[in-house]
Amino acid sequence: MAEPDREAYAAAERLVREAHARAEEAARAAEASAPPNGWATPGETPKAATPDFNALFALLDAAKDNLPPELLRQVADALRELLLALRAVIDYSIERLERPPAPARDVEDIPIS
């Protein structure tokens, strides 16, 4: 290799290393300023993956002493229907999991003339 080519190669390699170092530094700075979940706003607490029914149960418990018997019976019936629907969804999901896979079908190749 000729001497000028070696100098150009060394200069290009130095520029690439400097650009790489600046890019890594910028990536670290962006990572430090990103919110924990990538989308959360500062001060926002992450929500649970499952709904929390404790408040609903506490409300029902507090209301059962103050509700008229007919309304309390309607609430109990609605809760029973909800639980039956949930049971049906769970039964359906279990049935689909236990179902054997469909048998392979015989396929015949029909030539087109």
C-alpha positions as CSV (number, residue, x, y, z in Angstrom):
1,M,0.0,0.0,0.0
2,A,1.3,3.5,-0.8
3,E,2.0,5.9,2.1
4,P,-0.9,8.4,1.3
5,D,-3.4,5.5,1.2
6,R,-2.3,4.4,4.7
7,E,-2.7,7.9,6.0
8,A,-6.2,8.2,4.5
9,Y,-7.1,4.8,5.9
10,A,-5.9,5.8,9.4
11,A,-7.8,9.1,9.2
12,A,-11.0,7.4,8.1
13,E,-10.6,4.8,10.9
14,R,-10.2,7.6,13.4
15,L,-13.3,9.4,12.2
16,V,-15.3,6.2,12.4
17,R,-14.2,5.5,16.0
18,E,-15.0,9.1,17.0
19,A,-18.5,8.9,15.4
20,H,-19.0,5.5,17.1
21,A,-18.0,7.0,20.5
22,R,-20.3,10.0,20.0
23,A,-23.2,7.7,19.0
24,E,-22.7,5.6,22.2
25,E,-22.6,8.7,24.3
26,A,-25.8,10.0,22.8
27,A,-27.5,6.6,23.3
28,R,-26.5,6.6,26.9
29,A,-27.9,10.1,27.4
30,A,-31.2,9.2,25.7
31,E,-31.4,6.0,27.8
32,A,-30.9,8.0,31.0
33,S,-33.7,10.4,30.1
34,A,-36.2,7.8,29.0
35,P,-39.0,6.9,31.4
36,P,-38.8,3.5,33.1
37,N,-41.4,1.8,30.9
38,G,-40.4,3.6,27.8
39,W,-43.8,5.4,27.6
40,A,-44.6,6.4,31.2
41,T,-44.7,10.0,32.3
42,P,-42.6,11.2,35.2
43,G,-44.3,10.6,38.5
44,E,-46.7,8.0,37.0
45,T,-47.0,4.7,38.9
46,P,-47.2,1.6,36.8
47,K,-50.6,-0.1,36.9
48,A,-51.1,-3.7,37.8
49,A,-51.6,-6.2,34.9
50,T,-54.8,-7.5,36.6
51,P,-57.7,-5.4,37.8
52,D,-58.0,-4.8,41.5
53,F,-61.5,-5.8,42.7
54,N,-60.8,-5.0,46.4
55,A,-62.5,-1.6,46.1
56,L,-65.6,-3.1,44.5
57,F,-65.8,-5.8,47.2
58,A,-65.4,-3.2,49.9
59,L,-68.2,-1.1,48.4
60,L,-70.5,-4.1,48.2
61,D,-69.7,-5.1,51.8
62,A,-70.4,-1.6,53.0
63,A,-73.6,-1.3,51.0
64,K,-75.1,-4.6,52.0
65,D,-76.2,-3.2,55.4
66,N,-77.7,-0.1,53.8
67,L,-79.5,-1.5,50.8
68,P,-83.1,-2.6,50.7
69,P,-83.6,-6.4,50.6
70,E,-84.9,-6.4,47.0
71,L,-82.0,-4.4,45.6
72,L,-79.6,-6.6,47.6
73,R,-81.2,-9.6,46.0
74,Q,-80.7,-8.1,42.5
75,V,-77.1,-7.3,43.2
76,A,-76.6,-10.9,44.4
77,D,-78.3,-12.2,41.2
78,A,-76.1,-10.0,39.0
79,L,-73.0,-11.2,40.8
80,R,-74.1,-14.8,40.4
81,E,-74.6,-14.3,36.6
82,L,-71.2,-12.7,36.3
83,L,-69.6,-15.7,38.1
84,L,-71.5,-18.1,35.9
85,A,-70.3,-16.3,32.7
86,L,-66.7,-16.4,34.0
87,R,-67.0,-20.1,34.7
88,A,-68.3,-20.7,31.2
89,V,-65.4,-18.8,29.7
90,I,-62.9,-20.8,31.8
91,D,-64.7,-24.1,30.9
92,Y,-64.5,-23.2,27.2
93,S,-60.8,-22.3,27.4
94,I,-60.0,-25.6,29.2
95,E,-62.0,-27.6,26.6
96,R,-60.1,-25.9,23.7
97,L,-56.8,-26.8,25.4
98,E,-57.7,-30.4,25.9
99,R,-59.1,-30.9,22.4
100,P,-56.8,-33.0,20.2
101,P,-55.5,-31.4,17.0
102,A,-57.5,-31.9,13.8
103,P,-56.4,-35.0,11.8
104,A,-54.3,-34.3,8.7
105,R,-56.3,-34.3,5.5
106,D,-55.5,-36.2,2.3
107,V,-54.8,-33.7,-0.4
108,E,-54.8,-34.7,-4.1
109,D,-52.9,-32.6,-6.7
110,I,-55.1,-32.1,-9.7
111,P,-53.2,-31.1,-12.8
112,I,-54.6,-28.3,-14.9
113,S,-54.2,-28.6,-18.7
